[in-house]
């Protein structure tokens, strides 16, 4: 994918193109997580950062980490338990 950015936008997002890409990926991941379109793990993968880091950065974007329904939370807890047993 190619996105053209003005010098002004690039200056806001980062001095280097790599910084701008990282900032855009994180912003997109935050918004998609907030909308419930991505899980925190999928959003972290989109942002290219570990899930724990993603979760700690949510407050920087004014996004609540509590996006789960009760069923989703139970499934996530079970998946974490299964992963820790391996």
N, C-alpha and C positions, 0 to 999 in steps of 0.2 A: 504494500500500500504506500502511496506517496501523498504527502500533504504539503502544500506550499504554505509557508509562513512569511508574513511580512517581517521586516527587521524589528519593528515594534513588538510584535508577538514573540519573536525569538528572544528579544531582550527580557520580556516578562517571564518566559518559560525557562530560560537558561542561556548562558553565553554560547554554549556549544550545541550543535544539533542533537547530540546524544542526550544532553540534559533536557532538551525540549521534548524529545521522544519519551523519556522516562516520566516527565511531568504530565504529559498528555495521557500516557498509559495509566498512571496512577489516578488521574482525575476521572477518566472513563471508568476505571474499575470501581472507584468510590461511588460514582453515580449509579452504575448498574447494580452494585450491592445495595445501595439505599433503596432502589426501586424494586428490589427483590428478584431481579433477573439473574443474578449470580450469587452463589454461596460465597462465604468469606474465603474459602480455599480457592475457588475458581477465580474470584476477583484478585486474590493475591497472585495467582499464576499469571493472570492478564497483566498485572502491574510489574511482574518480574521480581517480586520480593517474597520473603517467607511470610506465611500466614500470621505469625505472631507480630511481625513488624507491621503488616497491613492493619491488624486489629488495633495496635497502639497508635497508628496514624489517623484513625477514624475521627478522633476529636479535633484534629487539625482542620478537618473539612466539615465539621459540624454534623457528622453522621453518627447516629446511635449504633452501638455494636449489637443491640438487641433487635435483630431482624427476624428471629426465628419464631415459628409457631411452636406450640408445645410438642407436636409430633416430630417436627424437624429437630428440635433440641434433643429429644429422646433418641432419635436416630443418630445424631452427631455424637452424643455421649456414648452410645453403644459402639459406634465405629471407633471412637478413641480408645475405648476399653479393649476392643478386639485388636487394635493396632499395638497397644502396649503389651499384650500377651504374646506377641510374636517375637 
